[in-house]
Structure formats: structure tokens, C-alpha cells
């Protein structure tokens, strides 16, 4: 019996040894597996870090940096911003991964974690994979050969490239790293909704793919039609360019604004041979541009009515703007009645706008014709001139026959408060030959020099007629 117990103890000991051995083997295998997994993960991360070599970050101005990812499939996320100088190291982070991430074959501009840029400091960033990149100056690389002419474009609802020209232009050039070939150009998106590439009919001329000749360049017109019902606001158009070797996306900011205009007063009465000025009031919404004005129609037709806006075009800069609209009625041929004058406002950014005022031509004359015969009247068709010192200006001067008078009129001028308001003055023609009952126009050309009033004088023998206009010189800071 004692021998049986020894046998059982031996078996138990053997089992214990076996279990311990298997445990040691299992632990060894586990450690080996963990080492292999860790090694594989390390290899994978090193491979991904190597692929991040396609990433670049550089300053685009004193406050913003560009994250440029030219890899075909790997996104890059920046986690830390490092700023250093001779006095030590300052780590700013972690960064917002939403703002500081960039998808493959794209770039994005973000506000630097430390701005404005300090030339005495060095900047670096660290990706979530541990790659370290220096934030340097903008490089001279293949993608810099491609450029968008405008970063922002103003249009009005109803803008159409077929009428108003291209929305903007894309320049595709060649260089050492891109010698030419086919380039695919596409519209990625227009946001926010309801705008889209399709609803704005975005297209390209020449159409994609665009063949860039070796050593040459191609200008691509970006065409669009903004629907008339597009809400006022700011939209973003993403344009993608892909050579097959590298790609880039451009962001065009499209401001959709508008304006209305009217006249104050909206109804005037004018004697024959007289002139007056009414207010032209332009009201903008999300709008900064220049608007030119012209009379579109007069009903019933009346060829005696002359007009001029001052300044022309009218600069409209976000706020309600008032300009002068000059109206003159020739004294001949005679006739009275009410006219509706329709004025068109055109800025080239959308459909032409119109507004109107009512003008009653009275049967009386504002200039009496001498009883002994006829005379003439001089009218400057631009009552106010605004510009910078040295700007060349041409002002129309009208000479009209009264009472059947005919002859030649010599034009001169005076200046107030001194003789230094304008320079390099010329009348063309001078003298002016006036026919009986006719109206003739001369051009007064000069250079703006200072503020003041200029009076144009017409003389023919003992007959004299004058007409004045003001000159306003803009301050140097504006010019």
C-alpha cells in the first residue's frame, strides 16, 4: 500500500511539472506574439510616418499657415504646435484635430496657433503619428505653378458668364517639375445649399481635361450662371486640379450682393433751355462695386434732353451712396409736356437694373432771347468732377442756338479761388461753329490739381454765356 502511494505521488508531481512547463511555454509564446504584434504595429506606424513625408506646412501670410497633403490616400492630423527661441521651448497644444486635419491631395489654410508670426522664433508641429515638421516659408513647388486669378468674386443674382464674362480664371503653367500634359479640372462643390456645382452650371473653357503645352501655359475660364433667386450671402466654390502626379484644390469665395437705386425727387419740372441736378440714390446689400448710369429710354421720345451722372461710374461701398444726376433741356426745338425718363444702372456683375423719374418740360424758357435777335447758351454737362491730383478728365460743354442765332463761339474759362484748380486745359473744338437752332458739343480736357470752381465762358462778339462746375480733389490716402 505504501508503494501505491509513492506511485500516485510520482504521477501528481509529473502532472505539476507538466502544467508548469506548459504555463511557461504559453507565457513565452504570448510574449513572442506580443513582441511580434508590437513590432508589426511599430512597422505600420513607421510606414505611415514615412508616407507623411508628402505633407508640408508653411506660412501663407503673417497669421495663417497652409496644411498641404499631397499623398494620394493618407490623411494627416496635426496635434501639437511647438514654438521655440534662444530662451527655451514653448509647446502649445493639443490642437483641435478638426481644424488641423487635411485629407489626401488637398490643402487647407488655418489660423496659426501663435500669430502673428515672430521672425525671431522657430515653429514646428507634431502629427498624431509623431512626425515633426518645420513651419517654414512658402515653397517653390509644382503646385505653385497653378494659380487662381481671384480669391474673392462679387456677383449679383442672375449673373451669367454668357453675358457678364467668366467668374474668374485659372492659370496652368509649366516649370521644372511639371513640363506639360493633360490636367483635369473639376468643380468639387459650391456651398452652402441650395448652391451647387450643377445648380450654378459651373463649367470650364477650354473644357477638362486641359492640355498644357510643354514650356507653355493655359488660362482656363471658370464659367457659371448664378440663379436669379440666389439668396444674398457668401458662397464657397472648390475647384480641383489634378495632373495625375499631383493635385491641388482652390477655394473661391463668391459674394452674392445686390443694389437698388432711385431718384430724389422722383418728379421734376424744367423750363426749356434750363438745367437742374437731382439726387441719384444707390442702396447696396452685401455689395461693393462701381455702377455706371445712362438713360435707357425717354417716353414720349425727346431728343432735347441731355444727362450726365457725377461721378460716373458711381463708387458704392456697402453704405447708401448719393450721386448727382444732371439733366438739361435744349431750348430748341420748342415744345412742352411730361416725359418718363428710364435710367439703366450697369456694373457688369449681373442683369442691368432700371429706375425712372418723371420730367415735365414747361412751355416757358429760362433764358430770354434778346429782342434784337438770337443768342446762344453754354451748359457744362458735368456739374461736379471728383478725382485724384493728376487725373486726366474730359467734360462735355454744350452750346445751343437760341432764336435762330448762328455764328462762332470762342470758349475760355476762369478758376476760383485761385488759378491752380486745373492744369493742361484744352477745348476741342475751339471756336465752336453754331448753326441756327442747333446744339453743338465741345470737349473740355484738363488735369485735376486742387479743389475749386471752374467757370466756362462762351463769347461771340457782344454775346456772352457762362456755366460752372466744381472740382474736388481726393486726399492722397485714397489715391
Order of alpha helices (4+ residues) and beta strands (2+ residues): alpha-beta-beta-beta-beta-beta-beta-beta-beta-beta-beta-alpha-beta-beta-beta-beta-beta-beta-beta-beta-beta-beta-beta-beta-beta-beta-beta-beta-beta-beta-beta-beta-beta-beta-beta-beta-beta
